[in-house]
Amino acid sequence: MLSYFPVMYPDEILYSVIARYHKYSGNAQVRQTINDLFGNKSDSSSVILPAHLNHFSEQVFSFGISFEELLYNRTLFPFFALFQSDQFIQNVIKWTEENSGKTEFDRYAMWRKSAQTSEHLRYCPACLVEDSKRYGEQYWHRQHQIIGVSVCTSHKTVLCDSNIPHYIDPQKYQL
């Protein structure tokens, strides 16, 4: 169980919350942060819809954060599930709940193709300034990662690509 977890900002994507947790947790290694939140996970993960959310939600439950909050409000799941079948949606939910191994659904990697707009996370330069003034730090907005969205809805500014890839390879962070 965690003794600390940051308060999540409006429209903050889960990756951003995890990055802030790592920054403030005192963990020296990214691998330790991954272990804290997801358990001993060794498969690659998507920044926009990670697996092992069940384990994650168990770690942050004492902070009032549920599995549903993570899945529906901190990932892109609701956006790419809009036009999918009920079976597809149930398979994605099952995949996100998995604590170990790979499901049959994962081998098709169908959601990865439907949830991806670019290879990197995107940001709005005006949001960076606004977030710094309001919260004292910047964060990744979920709406900036939505499929087909290339302009910030708040500032009418074209989104910029960052150098942060959508997929993180935990093997890179072995201790």
C-alpha positions as CSV (number, residue, x, y, z in Angstrom):
1,M,0.0,0.0,0.0
2,L,1.2,3.5,-0.9
3,S,1.7,6.2,1.7
4,Y,1.5,8.9,-0.9
5,F,-0.2,9.6,-4.2
6,P,-0.6,12.9,-5.9
7,V,-4.0,14.6,-6.3
8,M,-5.0,14.3,-10.0
9,Y,-5.6,17.4,-12.0
10,P,-8.6,18.1,-14.3
11,D,-8.3,16.1,-17.5
12,E,-5.0,14.6,-16.5
13,I,-4.0,11.4,-18.2
14,L,-2.8,8.5,-16.0
15,Y,0.7,8.6,-17.4
16,S,1.1,12.2,-16.2
17,V,-0.1,11.2,-12.7
18,I,2.4,8.3,-12.6
19,A,5.2,10.7,-13.7
20,R,4.3,13.1,-10.9
21,Y,4.1,10.2,-8.4
22,H,7.6,9.1,-9.5
23,K,9.0,12.7,-9.2
24,Y,7.6,13.2,-5.6
25,S,7.8,9.6,-4.3
26,G,11.6,9.7,-3.8
27,N,12.0,6.5,-6.0
28,A,15.4,6.7,-7.5
29,Q,14.5,4.1,-10.3
30,V,11.6,4.2,-12.7
31,R,11.5,0.4,-12.2
32,Q,10.6,0.9,-8.5
33,T,7.7,3.2,-9.5
34,I,6.4,0.6,-12.0
35,N,6.6,-2.0,-9.2
36,D,4.9,0.3,-6.7
37,L,1.9,0.9,-8.9
38,F,1.6,-2.0,-11.3
39,G,3.3,-4.8,-9.4
40,N,6.2,-6.8,-10.9
41,K,5.3,-6.1,-14.4
42,S,7.7,-6.8,-17.3
43,D,5.6,-6.5,-20.4
44,S,5.5,-3.3,-22.5
45,S,2.7,-0.9,-21.7
46,S,0.8,1.8,-23.4
47,V,0.9,5.3,-22.0
48,I,-2.7,5.9,-23.0
49,L,-4.2,2.7,-21.8
50,P,-2.0,0.6,-19.5
51,A,-2.8,-3.0,-18.4
52,H,-2.7,-4.1,-14.8
53,L,-5.1,-1.3,-13.7
54,N,-6.7,-3.6,-11.1
55,H,-3.4,-3.8,-9.2
56,F,-2.9,-0.1,-9.6
57,S,-6.4,0.7,-8.3
58,E,-5.8,-1.5,-5.3
59,Q,-2.7,0.6,-4.5
60,V,-4.5,3.9,-4.7
61,F,-7.9,2.9,-3.3
62,S,-7.1,4.5,0.0
63,F,-6.8,7.8,-1.8
64,G,-10.3,7.5,-3.1
65,I,-9.4,6.4,-6.6
66,S,-11.3,3.4,-8.1
67,F,-10.6,1.2,-11.1
68,E,-13.5,2.9,-12.9
69,E,-12.0,6.4,-12.2
70,L,-8.7,5.3,-13.7
71,L,-10.2,3.5,-16.7
72,Y,-13.0,6.0,-17.6
73,N,-11.4,9.3,-16.5
74,R,-7.7,8.9,-16.8
75,T,-7.3,6.8,-20.1
76,L,-8.5,7.1,-23.6
77,F,-10.8,4.1,-23.2
78,P,-14.1,6.0,-23.4
79,F,-13.1,7.7,-26.6
80,F,-12.0,4.7,-28.6
81,A,-14.7,2.4,-27.2
82,L,-17.5,4.6,-28.6
83,F,-18.0,2.8,-31.8
84,Q,-16.9,-0.7,-30.7
85,S,-19.1,-3.7,-30.0
86,D,-20.0,-4.7,-26.4
87,Q,-17.7,-7.8,-26.8
88,F,-14.8,-5.6,-27.8
89,I,-15.4,-3.3,-24.8
90,Q,-15.6,-6.2,-22.4
91,N,-12.3,-7.6,-23.8
92,V,-10.5,-4.3,-23.3
93,I,-11.8,-4.0,-19.8
94,K,-10.7,-7.6,-19.1
95,W,-7.3,-6.8,-20.6
96,T,-6.8,-3.7,-18.4
97,E,-7.7,-5.7,-15.3
98,E,-5.2,-8.4,-15.9
99,N,-2.5,-8.7,-13.3
100,S,-0.2,-11.2,-15.1
101,G,0.3,-12.8,-18.4
102,K,-1.3,-11.9,-21.7
103,T,-4.9,-12.4,-22.7
104,E,-6.0,-13.6,-26.1
105,F,-7.2,-10.1,-26.8
106,D,-3.8,-8.6,-26.3
107,R,-2.2,-10.6,-29.0
108,Y,-4.3,-8.9,-31.6
109,A,-3.3,-5.5,-30.3
110,M,-6.5,-4.2,-31.8
111,W,-7.0,-1.4,-29.3
112,R,-3.5,-0.2,-29.9
113,K,-4.3,0.6,-33.5
114,S,-7.6,2.2,-32.7
115,A,-6.3,4.3,-29.8
116,Q,-3.3,5.8,-31.5
117,T,-3.1,9.1,-33.4
118,S,0.6,9.7,-33.4
119,E,3.6,8.0,-32.0
120,H,4.1,10.6,-29.2
121,L,2.1,12.4,-26.6
122,R,0.9,15.8,-27.6
123,Y,0.5,19.1,-25.7
124,C,-0.8,22.6,-26.1
125,P,1.8,25.4,-25.5
126,A,-0.9,27.6,-24.0
127,C,-2.0,24.9,-21.5
128,L,1.6,24.6,-20.4
129,V,1.7,28.2,-19.4
130,E,-1.8,28.1,-17.8
131,D,-1.1,24.9,-15.8
132,S,2.2,26.3,-14.5
133,K,0.4,29.4,-13.2
134,R,-2.6,27.5,-11.8
135,Y,-0.9,24.4,-10.3
136,G,2.8,25.3,-10.2
137,E,3.6,22.5,-12.6
138,Q,2.6,21.2,-16.0
139,Y,0.8,18.0,-16.8
140,W,-0.4,15.9,-19.8
141,H,-4.0,16.5,-20.8
142,R,-6.2,13.5,-21.8
143,Q,-8.1,15.5,-24.4
144,H,-4.9,16.3,-26.2
145,Q,-4.3,12.6,-26.9
146,I,-7.8,11.9,-28.4
147,I,-7.9,10.3,-31.8
148,G,-8.4,12.9,-34.5
149,V,-8.0,15.9,-32.2
150,S,-5.2,18.2,-33.4
151,V,-6.3,21.5,-31.7
152,C,-6.7,22.3,-28.0
153,T,-10.4,22.8,-27.4
154,S,-9.7,25.4,-24.7
155,H,-7.2,27.6,-26.5
156,K,-7.8,26.8,-30.2
157,T,-4.1,26.2,-30.5
158,V,-2.5,23.5,-32.7
159,L,-1.2,20.6,-30.5
160,C,2.5,19.9,-30.6
161,D,4.2,16.5,-30.6
162,S,6.4,15.7,-27.6
163,N,9.3,13.2,-27.5
164,I,7.4,10.9,-25.1
165,P,6.3,7.7,-27.0
166,H,2.9,6.1,-26.5
167,Y,4.6,2.8,-25.4
168,I,7.0,2.3,-22.5
169,D,9.2,-0.7,-22.4
170,P,9.8,-1.7,-18.8
171,Q,12.8,-3.9,-19.8
172,K,14.6,-0.6,-20.4
173,Y,14.2,0.1,-16.7
174,Q,15.5,-3.1,-15.2
175,L,17.4,-2.7,-12.0
